[in-house]
Amino acid sequence: MSIKETLIEKLKNKNARIAILGLGYVGLPLAVVFGEAGFHVTGVDPDKRKIAALVEGRSYIPDVKTEAVEKLVKAGRFNATTDFSVLKDMDAVSICVPTPLRQTGDPDMSFIISAMDELAKYMHKGMVVVLESTTYPGTTRELLLPKLGVDNGLKAGEDWFLAFSPERVDPGREDFTTINTPKVMGGITEACGEVATAWYEGAVNIVHQVSTAEAAEMSKLLENTFRMINIGLVNELAIMCERLGVDVWEVIDAAASKPFGFMKFTPGPGLGGHCIPIDPLYLSWKMKSFNYNARFIELASEINTNMPRYVVSRIMEGLNERGKPLKGSKALVLGAAYKPDIDDVRESPSLDVIGLLRQKGALVEYHDPYIPNIHHEYDGWKMDSVKDLMKAVKEADVVIIITNHKVYDYEAIIENAKFIFDSRNATRFAKSGKNHEKVERL
Ligand code: SAJ
């Protein structure tokens, strides 16, 4: 039997030994899915705290139950280590490491490169490697193929197999998880795609195979660029509607009454999270090397990035109408998380709004039930979430709703506040919320 046939057989009968590099919100759920499918899984991560927790059978990812980890550890089907040398005994390796942006706005490939450099030491015939980290088209072929294969004298598609499969984890989502979200898979060669598909089909419900790694890399960027651009569109619509004296929320709800050919997005104070504001910039960055300007991405990014400043200008106008300068006014920001009902503050527009308010001399406090304290990475300031929410609401000259957490009692907030700027239309659910004289909306 060929190396390919032997490996496919090991994968199909679950004898193949699996390693997951990077045990974060993507890697740990994936490790559990492979373990529960019957594979033996080794998790590898340089973070000693993560490994110590997993060795004890404890999960640190909200979407992964400790019982699931404990059961696999006890069954001897999952172990975790900081020691990359275990890779020499592995048949299949999935790389799930972060791909953030540098402060310059360029891709930060350092996590992929360090995982790749470690793996390169242990590459051998009969291995399949899948990269899951969202990245620019060409990464798998231009970075991983030479370093892991060529430099080790291994021929991809014959001696070893390399593919890309974009992660589609939406933290906190319960309806679509790692096992039931279709998985796109694209190989460096046809044989690579065949082997990687055979591997993942042993664990997830649906694998959607494409012809190349580049097609798989690009499909992920389309998914998140689509979102970013449409959010930029409705953000610009909010600005236009304000000039026209039209309620943008009413307009969007009306358009959404169309049962086909329309997809609802809502305006907000800006784009947060580690996916939507970042992934499209990997594509526009790559296109620069082809002397191509990705205009839609650049424009949408410009609009979205400007939303915190637009929100602050609207707050200044609102205070001005009430005879109050922003400078010296008490501003209470509700919500630091980048989206409702989660504890993730990465790239949150709240931080930008708070920074701008502070720059303009407002006396700023914030409240977020999920985030006890925040700090600004570049400006260096730190704040704690206020302890007594209603006291802070009563004392504030303006209450600014940035993240519409479900736990907030918007009726009580309206009752106790002097002036509310609602950037999420969160107060629509309050009895007196609609068109309340205290409330201004984006
Ligand atoms: N946002 C708006 N208006 C909208 C939708 C989102 O302003 O209509 C803002 C949010 O407030 C947030 C940012 O955009 O600040 C991103 O929100 P998101 O709903 O896209 O949530 P994310 O960042 O968690 O995106 C993830 C992505 N998942 C993956 O990349 C695997 C994305 O592809 C999913 O579509 C999204 O979750 C989801 O649908 O929940």
Boltz pocket constraint, residues with backbone or C-beta under 6 A from the ligand:
constraints:
  - pocket:
      binder: B
      contacts: [[A, 167], [A, 168], [A, 169], [A, 170], [A, 171], [A, 223], [A, 224], [A, 227], [A, 231], [A, 264], [A, 265], [A, 266], [A, 267], [A, 268], [A, 269], [A, 270], [A, 271], [A, 272], [A, 273], [A, 274], [A, 275], [A, 276], [A, 338], [A, 339]]
      max_distance: 6.0
